[in-house]
Amino acid sequence: MNLYSAISVITELNERHFTLSMKLTPVMQKYILHWGEMGTRWGVNRTVAQIHALLYLSSNPLNAEEIAQTLGVARSNVSTSLKELQSWGLVKITHELGDRRDHFQSQKELWDIFLVIIEERKKREIDPTLTMLRECVLESEQDNKTSDEVKARIRNTLEFMELLTGWYEQMKKLPQASLVKIMKLGAKVQNFIAGKS
């Protein structure tokens, strides 16, 4: 290999390495780091949250190597995190012509992201809680050892959770424009209801 060939190979490798990472501005870095911190507070792995933030900000789908290089995390951690994001329905796989690798993109519409997260959290957290509360209420009917006061608290918790989920089920059927109007009404709803009663 002559000197020209060696320089050509090194240049190509450097260019390939450069294209493997996305250039993040300080604002993007701040957003991604904070999203990772918030993820940990919501019970989500920091890397999962950071990858979601990166894909949300990215104008193009990214492959796992690009994500790993950009965020400075292990490739295996990226793979695990991407599977988690796919299981939530927040990230999907796309393909590019001439590239056999999977590329990943996040939903860009914030309402869709919000509704997916709410629905998944409901399935993973609220639905099992409702099932357990219903079982407790049924079992308590035959239970002479548990006081009536405790039974009432469990029943009240179930009724409260059912009220919330019933409201959620109604709200999720509304068109996005209607949801936005309801949210913007805020305290005006109370004034409207007070005026009607």
N, C-alpha and C positions, 0 to 999 in steps of 0.2 A: 504494500500500500504506500503510495507516494504521499508527500506532504499535502498536496492539494486535496486528495481523497480523504485524508485524515481530517482536515479542516472542514470539509464538506459534511462528513459524518457527525462531527462535533456540533457544527452549526444546526444540522437537522435535529439532533437530539435536544439541543437547547431550545429550539423552536417548538418541538413537540412537548417538552416540559412546560414551556411558557403557556402553551395552549391548553394544558391540562388544568390550569387554575384560572378561575374567574377573578378579575381585578375588582377588589372591593374598595369603595370610597370610605372615608372615616364615618360618614353617616350610615352607610350600609353595615359596617362593622358594629357600630353602636346598636343599631336595630337588631341585628342577629344575636349579639351578646345578650341584650336585654330580653329578647324572646326566649333564649335559652334559660335565663334566670327565672323568668315567669313560668316557664315549663316546669321547672323543679318545684315551684310553689303550688302548681296545679297537679303535681304527682306524675309528671311526664319527664322522662329522661332528658337531660340537658342537650345531648347531641341530637336526639329526635327533634326537639323543638328548634334547634339551630338549623338543622337541615331543612325543616319545613320553612323557616324564615328565608333561608337562602333561595330555595326553589320558588317561593312566593315573589321574591324581589327579582329573580332572574328573568330576563325577557326571552331566553331560549331554554329548552330542556337541557339538563346536564346529565352526564354519565357518572357512575360511582367514583371513578378516578378523579374527575374534575371536582366533585364534591369533597372528596378526601383531601385533595391538594389545597383547595380554597380554604377549607376550615381547619386544615392541619390536624385531622383526626385519622385514626387507623381505618384502613379499607374494610376490615371485618366489622368494625363498629358502624360504618356507613351502611353496609349490607343489612345488618340487623335493624338499624334505624329505619331504612327504607321499607323493609317488610312491615314494621310497625305502622308506618305512615300509610302504606297501602291497605293494611287491615282496617284502618280507620276510614279509608276512602278519601283521604286528603291528597294523596299523590297517585299519579297513574304513570304507566310505562308507555313510552313512545319509541319509535325507531326512525333512524335516518338512513337514507340511501347510501350504500357503500360502507356502512358501519354496522358491524354485527352486534355491537354492545347495546344494552338497554339504556335508554335515556329516560329521565324522570322529570315530570313537571307537576307543579301544584295547581290547584284550582286558583283562579285569580279573583273571582267574584267573592267579596267578603261575606255577603249574606249566605252564599252557598257553604263557605267554610264554617261560618257560625252555626248554621243549621246542621251540618254534618257532625260537628263537635258535640252539639247539644244532644242530637239523636244517639250518638255512640255512648255518651256519658249516661244517658237515660237507660240504654240497654245494659250497660256494664254495672251501673251503680243503683239507679232508682228501681228498675224492674225487679232485681233480686231482693231489694229491700221491701218492696210491696208484697212479694211472694211470702217473705218471712213474716211480715206483719200480719198478713191474712191468716197464716198458719198459727201464729200466736193467739190471735183473736179466737179462732176456732177451738184451739186447744184449751184456752182459758175458760171456755164455757163449761168444760168438764172438770176444771181444776179448782179444788176446794182450798188448796194451800195458798194460792195467790190472792192477795186482798183485792177487794172491789176497786179501791183507789188505784192500784197498779194496773188492773185490767182496764179501767177507764182511760188511764194515760196511754196505754198501748192502742186502744181503740181510737183515741183522739189523734194520735200520731198517724194511724192508718187513714183516717178521714182527711187529715191535712194533706198527706202525700197524694191521696186520690184526687183531692180538689186541685192541687198543683198540676198533676199529670193530665187531668181532664182539661184544664185551662190550656196547657201546652198543646194537647192534641187538637183543640179548636184553633189555636193561634197558628200552628204550622200549616193548616189548610188554607189560610188566607193568602191572597196574592202579596208579593213583596211590597208593593205600593201601599196597600192597606196597613201592613205591619209598621211601615215607616210612619204613616200618619198617626197610628195609635201611640207609637213611642214618642212622637213629637207633641202629642196632646198632653202627656205627663199629668200634672196636677189638675189640668182643666177637666179631666174625666171626673174627678171628685166633685168639682163644682157642678158639672152636668148632672151627676147622680143626685147630689144634694138638692138641686133645683127641681128634680123630678119627684122627690119623695115628700 
